[in-house]
Amino acid sequence: MTDESCFLSARELARQYRDGSLSPVEVARAVLRHIDDINPSLNAIYFIDADGALAAAHASEKRWRRGAPKGLLDGVPVTLKDSIRVAGMPTPNGTGALAGEACEPRDSPVTARLREDGAIVLGKTTMPDFGMIASGISSLHGVTRNPWNLAC
């Protein structure tokens, strides 16, 4: 059974973090469990940094308890597309040709702004080779399935 906190909006998460009825750690754990449950069928996420996400969630929880969140996205779990640089994560752009490249040494501007606002980066999602095809097929990641119809 999926924890409903996985489906709350950023606004609702912030409201519940503020009133203490939910914590960023609880949400991060719930989302990571949900990914573990459904990703084998979907193949939508190829890189997960559970340890980094939980560390960020613990830091966010402390800020919320002090009443000092970093921003509107503090404690909100996010994933980023394979083409977006995230420090410590690979960026092969969906292609097997770049599969052996080293992990990124630094964040892209969008990743840095998300972190500055307190968002929790869980990992990276799959994409077609270099984003060139409007499909869910990648030489590196294979086929990504539609969550509402696994035949697609």
N, C-alpha and C positions, 0 to 999 in steps of 0.2 A: 504494500500500500504506500503510495506516494504522500509525503508530507505536503499539505496544502501551502506551507510557507514558500515552497519552490515557485509558486505561481502568483505571489503577491507583487503588486507594482512597487516601484521605488518609493513612491509617496506613502504607500501603506506600510512598507518596511520601516521607513523613517518614523512614522507615527508610532508604530509598535516598539521601535527601539527607544524612542523618547519616553514613552510611558512605562517601559520596562517589561511589557508583556511578551517580548520576543528579543532574542539577542543575535548579533551578527554571527556568533559561533554556532548557534543552533541552526541558523539559516544556511551557513556555509556547509555544515555537516549534512543537512537535509539535501542540499543541491548536489553535493558530491555522491551521496547515496543514490539519488535519482539518476545521475550520470552513470554510475556503476550498473544500475538496473536496466536502463534503456539503451545506452550507447552500443552495446554489442549488436543490437538489432539495427540501429540507425547508422552507426559509423559516422557520426557528425562531429565528434571531438577526438582529436588525435593526440593531444598533449595535455596532460593534467598535472598541475603542480599543487597537489593536496596539502603538502607541508607548508608551502609558501602561502597558500590561501588561508589555511587555518591560523598561521602566525598573524597574517593581516587581519583576520576576523577577531582574534584575541585583542590586538591593538585597538581595533575599532570599538570593540565592546568596552574597553577601558575608557575611551574617549566619551562614548555615550553615557557611561555611568557618572563621569565627571560633568556631564552636560556641556561638553565641548567638542561636538563632531567637527571634522575637517570641512565638510561641505554637504551639499544635498545628496550626494551619492555615498556618503560614509556607510560602510557595511553592506552595500549592494553588490552581490556577486555578478561578475561579468565574464564573458569569454570574448576573445578577439580572433579575428580571421587570421589564417596562416600567413597572410601577406603583411601583417602589421608587426613591427619589431617589438619584442618584449624581452627585456634583459634576462638572460639565463634560459631562454627558450629558443628552439630552432625556428628558422623562417625559410623553409624550402619552397614556399609559394605553390604548394600542391604538386610539385613535379619531382619525380624520381631522380632527375638530373642534378638536383641540389640536395638530395637526401643526406649526404655525408658532411655537409657544411657545419661549421662550429656554431654553437649557440650565440645569440646576440650579446654583445658587450653592454648595450644600453637600450633604453626604451625609445620608441618613436615619440613624437610630440603628443599624439593622442593618448598613448599609454601613460605618459608622464602626467598629463592633465587628469586622467582618470584616477591615478594613484594620489595626486595632490588633493583630490576631492574625497579621498578615502575609499574609493571603489576597490573591491576585492577581485583581483585577477585570478580566475580559476585555471585557465588554460587557453588552448587555441583550437579553433574549429577547422575542419577540412575545407578544401576548395579545389576546383578543377585546375589543371596545370596553368599557372600564371593568370588564372581568372579569365582565360580566353574562350571558354565554352560555357554556354548557358545550360549546364547540366550538373549533376552531382557525381561526375566521373573524374577520377584523378589517377595518373600513372603512379603516384605515390600512395595515396590513401584508399584507392579502390572506389567502390560505389557508396554514396551516401543515400540513405533511404528517407522517404517522406514519413514523418511520425504519424500521420493520419491514415496512411495507406502504404504499408511496407512493400507492396508490389511496385510502387513508383519510386 
